[in-house]
């Protein structure tokens, strides 16, 4: 069985066509899992549908999970902390259910 969950974000790592069409699947794009093929565990995605599968599912080996730890470290490196007089802009990145939200707090 696979180690993916419904609602999880995945990145396409293989969009090569074989003898069939892929229904708009693109390498490097992020997709949301909406279900699984009951026969082979293939991923049913919210954004695209596989015309080849009766369940519109793609093989799991075409995807990897989104690495939120890596994304968080990149965000922290590229976001500057600005100081303007007595106010400071602080940015807090919180991970809730694997969805990032940005909260901007102003300290007086």
C-alpha positions in Angstrom: 0.0 0.0 0.0 1.1 3.6 -0.4 1.9 6.2 2.3 -0.2 9.0 0.9 -3.2 10.6 2.5 -6.4 12.2 1.2 -6.0 16.0 1.2 -2.2 15.8 1.0 -0.3 17.8 -1.6 2.0 15.9 -3.9 4.5 17.0 -6.6 4.6 15.3 -10.0 8.1 13.8 -10.7 7.3 11.9 -13.9 5.0 13.2 -16.7 6.4 11.0 -19.4 3.8 9.6 -21.7 3.9 6.0 -22.6 1.3 4.7 -25.1 -1.5 6.7 -23.4 -2.4 10.3 -22.6 -1.9 11.7 -19.2 -4.7 14.2 -19.0 -2.7 17.4 -18.4 -0.3 16.0 -15.8 2.9 18.2 -15.7 6.2 17.5 -14.0 6.9 19.9 -11.1 3.3 20.9 -10.6 1.6 20.4 -7.2 -1.6 18.4 -6.9 -4.1 17.5 -4.1 -5.0 13.9 -3.5 -8.8 13.4 -3.4 -8.9 9.6 -3.3 -7.4 6.3 -4.3 -8.1 3.7 -6.9 -9.5 0.7 -4.9 -7.8 -1.8 -7.2 -4.2 -0.6 -7.3 -3.9 2.3 -4.9 -3.4 4.9 -7.6 -3.8 8.5 -6.8 -7.0 10.3 -7.7 -6.2 14.0 -8.0 -8.4 17.0 -7.6 -6.9 19.1 -10.3 -6.4 16.6 -13.2 -8.0 13.3 -14.3 -6.3 10.4 -16.0 -8.2 9.4 -19.1 -6.6 6.0 -19.0 -8.0 4.9 -15.7 -11.6 4.0 -14.9 -11.1 5.8 -11.6 -9.1 8.7 -13.2 -6.1 7.7 -11.1 -2.4 7.9 -11.6 0.4 5.6 -10.5 1.9 6.6 -7.2 5.5 6.3 -8.5 4.8 9.5 -10.6 4.6 11.6 -7.4 6.4 12.5 -4.2 5.1 14.3 -1.1 5.7 18.0 -0.8 8.6 18.6 1.6 7.3 21.4 3.9 10.5 21.5 6.0 12.5 22.4 2.9 9.9 25.0 1.8 9.9 26.5 5.3 13.7 26.9 5.3 13.7 28.6 1.9 11.0 31.0 2.9 12.9 32.0 6.1 16.0 32.6 4.0 14.3 34.9 1.4 12.0 36.9 3.7 13.8 39.9 5.2 12.9 41.3 8.6 12.3 45.0 8.2 12.8 47.6 10.9 11.1 50.9 10.4 11.4 53.2 13.4 9.8 51.8 16.5 7.8 49.1 14.6 9.2 45.8 13.6 7.7 43.5 11.1 7.7 39.9 12.3 6.8 37.0 10.1 5.7 33.7 11.6 5.2 30.7 9.4 2.9 28.1 10.9 2.1 24.7 9.6 -1.5 23.6 10.2 -2.6 20.4 8.5 0.3 20.8 6.1 -1.0 24.2 4.8 1.1 27.2 5.4 -0.4 30.4 6.7 1.3 33.7 7.1 0.6 36.0 10.1 2.0 39.5 10.1 2.3 41.0 13.6 3.1 44.6 14.2 4.8 45.4 17.6 4.4 49.0 18.9 
